[in-house]
Amino acid sequence: MSTVTDSLLKVSNLAIEFDTDEGQVRAVDDISFSVQAGQTLGIVGESGCGKSVTALSLMRLLPQPMGQIVSGSIEFEGKNLAQASIKEMEKIRGARIGMVFQEPMTALNPVKTIGKQLIESLLLHTKMSADKAIQAAVAMLDRVGIPSPDIRIAEYPHQLSGGMRQRVVIAMALICRPSLLIADEPTTALDVTVQAQILELLKELQDEMGMSVMLITHDLGVIAETCESVVVMYAGKVAETGTVYDIFDKPYHPYTRGLLNSIPRLDSPSKSVLNTIEGMVPGLLDLPSGCRFQNRCPHADETCTARAPTLDARSATHEVSCHHWLNLAPHKVS
Protein backbone atom coordinates (compact mmCIF):
# COMPACT_ATOMS: atom_id res chain seq x y z
CA MET A 1 0.00 0.00 0.00
CA SER A 2 1.24 3.45 -0.74
CA THR A 3 2.30 5.36 2.36
CA VAL A 4 2.39 9.03 3.21
CA THR A 5 5.08 11.05 4.82
CA ASP A 6 3.40 11.15 8.25
CA SER A 7 3.58 7.39 8.81
CA LEU A 8 4.43 6.83 12.47
CA LEU A 9 5.11 3.12 11.96
CA LYS A 10 6.09 1.45 8.71
CA VAL A 11 6.52 -2.32 8.54
CA SER A 12 8.15 -3.58 5.35
CA ASN A 13 8.48 -7.21 4.19
CA LEU A 14 8.51 -8.55 7.75
CA ALA A 15 9.13 -12.28 8.16
CA ILE A 16 9.19 -14.12 11.50
CA GLU A 17 10.25 -17.71 12.09
CA PHE A 18 10.07 -20.07 15.07
CA ASP A 19 12.37 -22.98 15.73
CA THR A 20 10.17 -25.96 16.71
CA ASP A 21 10.65 -29.69 17.26
CA GLU A 22 9.07 -30.28 13.83
CA GLY A 23 11.34 -27.79 12.10
CA GLN A 24 11.48 -24.11 11.17
CA VAL A 25 8.06 -22.47 11.01
CA ARG A 26 7.47 -19.13 9.28
CA ALA A 27 4.59 -17.63 11.28
CA VAL A 28 4.62 -14.27 9.48
CA ASP A 29 5.71 -14.12 5.86
CA ASP A 30 6.62 -10.92 4.02
CA ILE A 31 3.96 -8.59 5.43
CA SER A 32 3.92 -4.81 4.99
CA PHE A 33 1.69 -2.09 6.42
CA SER A 34 1.88 1.38 7.94
CA VAL A 35 0.20 3.24 10.78
CA GLN A 36 -0.43 6.92 10.18
CA ALA A 37 -0.05 9.56 12.90
CA GLY A 38 -3.21 9.91 14.98
CA GLN A 39 -5.08 7.13 13.18
CA THR A 40 -6.20 3.58 13.98
CA LEU A 41 -5.11 0.55 11.97
CA GLY A 42 -7.03 -2.68 12.46
CA ILE A 43 -5.47 -6.10 11.90
CA VAL A 44 -8.05 -8.85 11.55
CA GLY A 45 -8.03 -12.56 10.80
CA GLU A 46 -8.76 -15.99 12.23
CA SER A 47 -6.81 -17.39 15.17
CA GLY A 48 -3.30 -18.43 14.17
CA CYS A 49 -2.98 -16.00 11.25
CA GLY A 50 -0.04 -14.14 12.80
CA LYS A 51 -1.71 -11.08 14.35
CA SER A 52 -0.30 -11.41 17.87
CA VAL A 53 3.11 -12.56 16.63
CA THR A 54 3.29 -9.39 14.54
CA ALA A 55 2.44 -7.27 17.59
CA LEU A 56 5.06 -8.97 19.76
CA SER A 57 7.69 -8.50 17.05
CA LEU A 58 7.07 -4.74 16.98
CA MET A 59 7.88 -4.65 20.70
CA ARG A 60 10.74 -7.14 20.23
CA LEU A 61 9.05 -9.47 22.70
CA LEU A 62 9.12 -12.67 20.66
CA PRO A 63 9.93 -15.71 22.84
CA GLN A 64 13.67 -16.27 22.84
CA PRO A 65 15.58 -17.99 21.42
CA MET A 66 12.85 -19.71 19.36
CA GLY A 67 11.31 -16.67 17.69
CA GLN A 68 13.36 -14.53 15.33
CA ILE A 69 12.80 -11.72 12.85
CA VAL A 70 14.53 -13.15 9.77
CA SER A 71 13.94 -10.31 7.32
CA GLY A 72 12.23 -6.97 6.86
CA SER A 73 12.21 -3.69 8.76
CA ILE A 74 10.09 -2.00 11.44
CA GLU A 75 10.54 1.76 11.08
CA PHE A 76 9.27 3.71 14.09
CA GLU A 77 10.05 7.38 14.60
CA GLY A 78 13.09 7.10 12.35
CA LYS A 79 14.52 3.96 13.98
CA ASN A 80 14.51 0.39 12.65
CA LEU A 81 13.25 -1.59 15.65
CA ALA A 82 14.13 -4.88 13.95
CA GLN A 83 17.80 -3.99 14.46
CA ALA A 84 17.52 -2.07 17.74
CA SER A 85 19.53 -3.24 20.75
CA ILE A 86 17.94 -4.47 23.97
CA LYS A 87 18.83 -1.21 25.73
CA GLU A 88 17.27 0.84 22.93
CA MET A 89 14.07 -1.21 23.11
CA GLU A 90 13.88 -0.79 26.87
CA LYS A 91 13.73 2.98 26.31
CA ILE A 92 10.94 2.60 23.74
CA ARG A 93 8.69 0.00 25.40
CA GLY A 94 6.17 1.69 27.66
CA ALA A 95 7.49 5.16 26.84
CA ARG A 96 7.00 5.55 23.07
CA ILE A 97 5.00 2.37 22.40
CA GLY A 98 2.41 1.06 24.85
CA MET A 99 0.82 -2.36 24.60
CA VAL A 100 -2.38 -3.92 25.90
CA PHE A 101 -1.64 -7.63 25.83
CA GLN A 102 -3.99 -10.34 24.61
CA GLU A 103 -4.77 -11.80 28.05
CA PRO A 104 -5.68 -8.80 30.23
CA MET A 105 -6.92 -11.07 33.02
CA THR A 106 -3.39 -12.43 33.52
CA ALA A 107 -1.35 -9.41 32.39
CA LEU A 108 -1.10 -8.00 35.90
CA ASN A 109 1.34 -9.31 38.52
CA PRO A 110 -0.84 -10.93 41.24
CA VAL A 111 1.64 -10.23 44.06
CA LYS A 112 2.10 -6.50 43.40
CA THR A 113 -0.41 -3.74 44.08
CA ILE A 114 -1.98 -1.84 41.22
CA GLY A 115 -0.01 1.23 42.27
CA LYS A 116 3.40 -0.45 42.17
CA GLN A 117 2.72 -1.79 38.69
CA LEU A 118 1.47 1.55 37.42
CA ILE A 119 4.34 3.71 38.64
CA GLU A 120 7.02 1.32 37.36
CA SER A 121 7.02 2.85 33.88
CA LEU A 122 7.02 6.40 35.24
CA LEU A 123 10.02 5.74 37.48
CA LEU A 124 11.83 3.99 34.63
CA HIS A 125 11.12 6.46 31.81
CA THR A 126 10.74 9.82 33.57
CA LYS A 127 12.46 11.80 36.30
CA MET A 128 9.38 11.85 38.51
CA SER A 129 9.75 11.30 42.22
CA ALA A 130 7.85 8.39 43.77
CA ASP A 131 5.26 10.77 45.26
CA LYS A 132 4.66 12.49 41.92
CA ALA A 133 4.43 9.12 40.18
CA ILE A 134 1.76 7.95 42.61
CA GLN A 135 -0.21 11.15 41.99
CA ALA A 136 0.06 10.59 38.23
CA ALA A 137 -1.04 6.96 38.65
CA VAL A 138 -4.11 7.98 40.66
CA ALA A 139 -4.97 10.57 37.98
CA MET A 140 -4.63 7.97 35.21
CA LEU A 141 -6.81 5.46 37.08
CA ASP A 142 -9.42 8.18 37.42
CA ARG A 143 -9.11 9.00 33.71
CA VAL A 144 -9.79 5.39 32.69
CA GLY A 145 -12.89 5.27 34.86
CA ILE A 146 -11.72 3.44 37.98
CA PRO A 147 -13.90 4.54 40.94
CA SER A 148 -12.09 5.67 44.11
CA PRO A 149 -8.67 5.50 42.43
CA ASP A 150 -6.86 6.63 45.58
CA ILE A 151 -8.13 3.46 47.29
CA ARG A 152 -7.84 1.08 44.33
CA ILE A 153 -4.19 1.96 43.80
CA ALA A 154 -3.33 0.06 47.00
CA GLU A 155 -5.32 -3.04 46.02
CA TYR A 156 -4.22 -6.22 44.26
CA PRO A 157 -5.47 -7.46 40.86
CA HIS A 158 -7.67 -10.21 42.35
CA GLN A 159 -9.68 -7.54 44.17
CA LEU A 160 -10.83 -6.00 40.88
CA SER A 161 -13.43 -7.16 38.37
CA GLY A 162 -12.44 -8.17 34.85
CA GLY A 163 -13.54 -4.85 33.38
CA MET A 164 -11.63 -2.89 36.02
CA ARG A 165 -8.48 -4.96 35.47
CA GLN A 166 -8.77 -4.24 31.77
CA ARG A 167 -8.92 -0.52 32.54
CA VAL A 168 -5.83 -0.85 34.74
CA VAL A 169 -3.95 -2.57 31.89
CA ILE A 170 -4.93 0.29 29.58
CA ALA A 171 -3.79 2.80 32.20
CA MET A 172 -0.42 1.02 32.42
CA ALA A 173 -0.01 1.17 28.65
CA LEU A 174 -0.85 4.87 28.46
CA ILE A 175 0.63 6.34 31.62
CA CYS A 176 3.76 7.59 29.80
CA ARG A 177 1.62 8.98 26.96
CA PRO A 178 3.09 6.89 24.12
CA SER A 179 2.76 7.93 20.50
CA LEU A 180 1.61 4.40 19.51
CA LEU A 181 -0.67 1.99 21.36
CA ILE A 182 -0.77 -1.67 20.31
CA ALA A 183 -4.03 -3.19 21.56
CA ASP A 184 -4.05 -6.97 21.12
CA GLU A 185 -7.62 -8.23 21.57
CA PRO A 186 -8.29 -5.56 24.24
CA THR A 187 -11.87 -6.68 24.89
CA THR A 188 -11.36 -10.45 25.06
CA ALA A 189 -13.46 -12.17 27.78
CA LEU A 190 -15.42 -9.00 28.53
CA ASP A 191 -19.19 -8.81 28.26
CA VAL A 192 -20.74 -6.69 25.51
CA THR A 193 -21.52 -3.70 27.73
CA VAL A 194 -18.01 -3.51 29.18
CA GLN A 195 -16.54 -4.08 25.71
CA ALA A 196 -18.38 -1.02 24.39
CA GLN A 197 -17.16 1.04 27.35
CA ILE A 198 -13.54 -0.02 26.81
CA LEU A 199 -13.64 0.78 23.09
CA GLU A 200 -15.19 4.19 23.79
CA LEU A 201 -12.51 4.83 26.41
CA LEU A 202 -9.71 3.96 23.97
CA LYS A 203 -11.19 6.33 21.39
CA GLU A 204 -11.46 9.17 23.93
CA LEU A 205 -7.88 8.67 25.12
CA GLN A 206 -6.63 8.49 21.54
CA ASP A 207 -8.27 11.82 20.71
CA GLU A 208 -7.03 13.37 23.95
CA MET A 209 -3.41 12.25 23.52
CA GLY A 210 -3.20 12.40 19.72
CA MET A 211 -1.71 8.90 19.60
CA SER A 212 -1.94 6.24 16.93
CA VAL A 213 -3.52 2.85 17.64
CA MET A 214 -2.87 -0.57 16.14
CA LEU A 215 -5.91 -2.67 17.03
CA ILE A 216 -5.65 -6.45 16.70
CA THR A 217 -8.92 -8.34 16.79
CA HIS A 218 -11.02 -11.08 15.20
CA ASP A 219 -14.16 -8.93 15.58
CA LEU A 220 -15.06 -7.17 12.34
CA GLY A 221 -17.70 -5.11 14.12
CA VAL A 222 -15.01 -3.56 16.32
CA ILE A 223 -12.88 -2.87 13.23
CA ALA A 224 -15.78 -1.11 11.48
CA GLU A 225 -16.47 1.11 14.48
CA THR A 226 -12.93 2.15 15.39
CA CYS A 227 -10.49 1.93 12.46
CA GLU A 228 -9.53 4.06 9.46
CA SER A 229 -7.41 1.36 7.77
CA VAL A 230 -7.56 -2.45 7.82
CA VAL A 231 -5.12 -5.31 7.21
CA VAL A 232 -6.73 -8.73 6.64
CA MET A 233 -4.30 -11.59 7.41
CA TYR A 234 -4.53 -15.27 6.57
CA ALA A 235 -1.99 -17.98 7.45
CA GLY A 236 0.81 -15.49 8.06
CA LYS A 237 0.24 -13.44 4.89
CA VAL A 238 -1.63 -10.25 4.05
CA ALA A 239 -4.73 -11.16 2.03
CA GLU A 240 -6.15 -7.67 1.57
CA THR A 241 -5.48 -4.19 2.89
CA GLY A 242 -7.20 -0.84 2.48
CA THR A 243 -9.29 1.81 4.16
CA VAL A 244 -12.21 0.63 6.25
CA TYR A 245 -14.49 1.72 3.39
CA ASP A 246 -12.48 -0.31 0.86
CA ILE A 247 -12.68 -3.45 2.97
CA PHE A 248 -16.31 -3.23 4.06
CA ASP A 249 -17.88 -1.69 0.95
CA LYS A 250 -15.85 -3.32 -1.84
CA PRO A 251 -13.96 -6.38 -0.57
CA TYR A 252 -12.27 -8.30 -3.38
CA HIS A 253 -10.45 -11.18 -1.70
CA PRO A 254 -12.62 -14.30 -1.28
CA TYR A 255 -11.37 -14.65 2.30
CA THR A 256 -12.38 -11.10 3.21
CA ARG A 257 -15.78 -11.71 1.66
CA GLY A 258 -16.15 -14.92 3.64
CA LEU A 259 -15.35 -13.16 6.90
CA LEU A 260 -17.84 -10.37 6.22
CA ASN A 261 -20.58 -12.75 5.10
CA SER A 262 -20.16 -14.81 8.26
CA ILE A 263 -21.41 -11.91 10.41
CA PRO A 264 -25.03 -12.56 11.44
CA ARG A 265 -27.49 -9.94 10.15
CA LEU A 266 -30.96 -9.24 11.53
CA ASP A 267 -32.21 -8.22 8.08
CA SER A 268 -31.02 -11.45 6.43
CA PRO A 269 -33.82 -13.41 4.69
CA SER A 270 -32.41 -16.62 6.22
CA LYS A 271 -31.78 -15.61 9.84
CA SER A 272 -31.43 -19.24 10.95
CA VAL A 273 -28.53 -19.96 8.55
CA LEU A 274 -25.06 -18.78 9.50
CA ASN A 275 -22.66 -18.47 6.58
CA THR A 276 -19.28 -20.12 7.09
CA ILE A 277 -15.98 -20.44 5.26
CA GLU A 278 -15.62 -24.08 4.27
CA GLY A 279 -12.57 -26.03 5.40
CA MET A 280 -9.93 -25.33 8.03
CA VAL A 281 -7.02 -22.93 8.35
CA PRO A 282 -3.93 -24.91 7.24
CA GLY A 283 -1.14 -25.60 9.71
CA LEU A 284 2.03 -23.59 9.14
CA LEU A 285 3.97 -26.85 8.72
CA ASP A 286 1.48 -28.10 6.14
CA LEU A 287 0.67 -25.11 3.94
CA PRO A 288 -0.91 -25.76 0.53
CA SER A 289 1.09 -24.95 -2.59
CA GLY A 290 0.53 -21.61 -4.27
CA CYS A 291 -2.10 -19.44 -2.62
CA ARG A 292 -2.55 -20.32 1.04
CA PHE A 293 -6.32 -19.89 0.77
CA GLN A 294 -6.72 -22.05 -2.34
CA ASN A 295 -7.95 -25.16 -0.48
CA ARG A 296 -10.92 -23.16 0.87
CA CYS A 297 -11.55 -20.76 -2.00
CA PRO A 298 -14.56 -21.20 -4.33
CA HIS A 299 -12.65 -19.49 -7.16
CA ALA A 300 -9.42 -21.53 -6.98
CA ASP A 301 -7.98 -23.07 -10.14
CA GLU A 302 -4.65 -24.38 -11.46
CA THR A 303 -3.05 -20.94 -11.23
CA CYS A 304 -3.84 -20.74 -7.53
CA THR A 305 -2.15 -24.06 -6.81
CA ALA A 306 0.84 -23.36 -9.06
CA ARG A 307 2.09 -20.09 -7.59
CA ALA A 308 1.46 -17.70 -4.74
CA PRO A 309 -0.23 -14.37 -5.57
CA THR A 310 1.32 -10.99 -4.82
CA LEU A 311 -0.38 -7.89 -3.46
CA ASP A 312 -1.82 -5.98 -6.42
CA ALA A 313 -3.03 -2.40 -6.16
CA ARG A 314 -6.74 -2.00 -6.87
CA SER A 315 -6.45 1.69 -6.00
CA ALA A 316 -4.08 4.05 -4.20
CA THR A 317 -5.32 2.73 -0.85
CA HIS A 318 -6.53 -0.78 -1.63
CA GLU A 319 -4.39 -3.89 -2.30
CA VAL A 320 -5.48 -7.49 -2.86
CA SER A 321 -3.46 -10.72 -2.90
CA CYS A 322 -5.49 -12.83 -5.31
CA HIS A 323 -4.85 -14.09 -8.85
CA HIS A 324 -8.46 -13.53 -9.88
CA TRP A 325 -9.43 -10.26 -8.23
CA LEU A 326 -9.59 -8.49 -11.60
CA ASN A 327 -12.25 -10.99 -12.73
CA LEU A 328 -14.29 -10.72 -9.53
CA ALA A 329 -16.90 -7.99 -9.49
CA PRO A 330 -16.74 -5.59 -6.52
CA HIS A 331 -18.58 -7.42 -3.79
CA LYS A 332 -21.27 -5.89 -1.61
CA VAL A 333 -21.63 -7.90 1.57
CA SER A 334 -25.00 -9.65 1.62
RABELSUL-V300242 format. One record per residue. N is the residue number from 1. RES is the residue in one small letter. PHI is phi in radians with two decimals (NA if undefined). Layout:
n = (N,N)
res = (RES,RES)
phi = (PHI,PHI)
This chain:
n = (1,2,3,4,5,6,7,8,9,10,11,12,13,14,15,16,17,18,19,20,21,22,23,24,25,26,27,28,29,30,31,32,33,34,35,36,37,38,39,40,41,42,43,44,45,46,47,48,49,50,51,52,53,54,55,56,57,58,59,60,61,62,63,64,65,66,67,68,69,70,71,72,73,74,75,76,77,78,79,80,81,82,83,84,85,86,87,88,89,90,91,92,93,94,95,96,97,98,99,100,101,102,103,104,105,106,107,108,109,110,111,112,113,114,115,116,117,118,119,120,121,122,123,124,125,126,127,128,129,130,131,132,133,134,135,136,137,138,139,140,141,142,143,144,145,146,147,148,149,150,151,152,153,154,155,156,157,158,159,160,161,162,163,164,165,166,167,168,169,170,171,172,173,174,175,176,177,178,179,180,181,182,183,184,185,186,187,188,189,190,191,192,193,194,195,196,197,198,199,200,201,202,203,204,205,206,207,208,209,210,211,212,213,214,215,216,217,218,219,220,221,222,223,224,225,226,227,228,229,230,231,232,233,234,235,236,237,238,239,240,241,242,243,244,245,246,247,248,249,250,251,252,253,254,255,256,257,258,259,260,261,262,263,264,265,266,267,268,269,270,271,272,273,274,275,276,277,278,279,280,281,282,283,284,285,286,287,288,289,290,291,292,293,294,295,296,297,298,299,300,301,302,303,304,305,306,307,308,309,310,311,312,313,314,315,316,317,318,319,320,321,322,323,324,325,326,327,328,329,330,331,332,333,334)
res = (m,s,t,v,t,d,s,l,l,k,v,s,n,l,a,i,e,f,d,t,d,e,g,q,v,r,a,v,d,d,i,s,f,s,v,q,a,g,q,t,l,g,i,v,g,e,s,g,c,g,k,s,v,t,a,l,s,l,m,r,l,l,p,q,p,m,g,q,i,v,s,g,s,i,e,f,e,g,k,n,l,a,q,a,s,i,k,e,m,e,k,i,r,g,a,r,i,g,m,v,f,q,e,p,m,t,a,l,n,p,v,k,t,i,g,k,q,l,i,e,s,l,l,l,h,t,k,m,s,a,d,k,a,i,q,a,a,v,a,m,l,d,r,v,g,i,p,s,p,d,i,r,i,a,e,y,p,h,q,l,s,g,g,m,r,q,r,v,v,i,a,m,a,l,i,c,r,p,s,l,l,i,a,d,e,p,t,t,a,l,d,v,t,v,q,a,q,i,l,e,l,l,k,e,l,q,d,e,m,g,m,s,v,m,l,i,t,h,d,l,g,v,i,a,e,t,c,e,s,v,v,v,m,y,a,g,k,v,a,e,t,g,t,v,y,d,i,f,d,k,p,y,h,p,y,t,r,g,l,l,n,s,i,p,r,l,d,s,p,s,k,s,v,l,n,t,i,e,g,m,v,p,g,l,l,d,l,p,s,g,c,r,f,q,n,r,c,p,h,a,d,e,t,c,t,a,r,a,p,t,l,d,a,r,s,a,t,h,e,v,s,c,h,h,w,l,n,l,a,p,h,k,v,s)
phi = (NA,-1.16,-2.05,-1.96,-1.24,-1.69,-1.13,-1.39,-2.26,-2.33,-1.77,-2.22,0.88,-1.34,-2.29,-2.27,-2.17,-2.15,-1.57,-2.09,-1.11,-1.55,2.24,-1.34,-2.07,-1.65,-1.40,-2.30,-2.23,1.03,-1.77,-2.43,-2.90,-2.42,-2.06,-1.46,-1.03,1.37,-1.93,-2.01,-1.86,-1.79,-2.02,-2.27,2.85,-1.19,-1.00,1.56,-1.46,1.93,-1.10,-1.20,-1.08,-1.07,-1.08,-1.12,-1.19,-1.13,-1.59,0.98,-2.05,-1.09,-1.03,-1.91,-1.65,-1.20,-1.64,-2.46,-1.40,-1.71,-2.87,1.70,-2.35,-2.24,-1.53,-2.34,0.86,1.44,-2.09,-1.51,-1.16,-1.14,-2.01,-1.26,-1.34,-1.06,-1.11,-1.13,-1.18,-1.10,-1.35,-1.60,-1.09,1.48,-1.59,-1.73,-2.20,-1.82,-2.44,-1.75,-1.35,-1.15,-1.96,-1.10,-1.19,-2.03,-1.36,-1.65,-1.29,-1.22,-1.82,-2.08,-1.19,-0.99,-1.08,-1.06,-1.28,-1.28,-1.41,-0.99,-1.14,-1.11,-1.20,-1.39,-1.84,-2.25,-1.77,-1.15,-1.32,-1.06,-1.12,-1.13,-1.13,-1.13,-1.07,-1.15,-1.16,-1.08,-1.11,-1.23,-1.07,-1.13,-1.14,-1.58,1.56,-1.44,-1.23,0.82,-1.06,-1.19,-1.58,-1.09,-1.11,-1.68,-1.63,-1.78,-0.94,-1.18,-1.51,-1.91,-1.28,-1.04,-1.13,-1.24,-1.10,-1.10,-1.14,-1.14,-1.07,-1.12,-1.06,-1.08,-1.22,-1.88,-1.11,-1.65,0.94,-1.21,-1.49,-2.39,-1.98,-1.76,-1.95,-1.70,0.86,-1.21,-2.04,-1.05,1.23,-1.79,-1.25,-1.06,-1.13,-1.15,-1.00,-1.10,-1.13,-1.14,-1.14,-1.14,-1.09,-1.05,-1.14,-1.11,-1.17,-1.09,-1.13,-1.18,-1.68,1.20,-1.57,-1.65,-2.28,-1.95,-1.80,-1.85,-2.79,-1.85,-1.72,-1.19,-1.12,-1.12,-1.02,-1.09,-1.41,-2.07,-1.89,-1.66,-2.24,-2.40,-2.06,-1.74,-1.93,-2.56,0.89,1.47,-2.11,-1.47,-1.55,-2.77,-2.58,3.08,-1.23,-1.08,-1.26,-1.02,-1.25,-1.55,-1.61,-2.41,-1.22,-1.86,-1.24,-0.99,-1.21,-1.06,-1.08,-1.09,-1.09,-1.18,-1.28,-1.43,-1.33,-1.08,-2.24,-1.21,-1.60,-1.23,-1.15,-2.10,-1.09,-1.45,-1.82,-1.80,-1.17,-2.32,-1.66,-1.09,1.49,-2.19,-1.12,-1.21,-1.24,-1.17,-1.59,-2.42,-1.31,-1.22,-1.23,1.22,-1.21,-1.25,-1.71,-1.10,-1.35,-2.14,-1.60,-1.25,-1.85,-1.17,-2.48,-1.06,-1.07,-1.17,-1.48,-1.43,-2.62,-1.35,-1.36,-1.94,-1.26,-1.89,-1.40,-1.50,-2.71,-1.14,-2.04,-2.18,-2.23,-2.34,-1.82,-2.70,-1.14,-1.96,-1.10,-1.14,-1.61,-1.73,-1.13,-0.88,-1.83,-1.66,-1.09,-1.39)
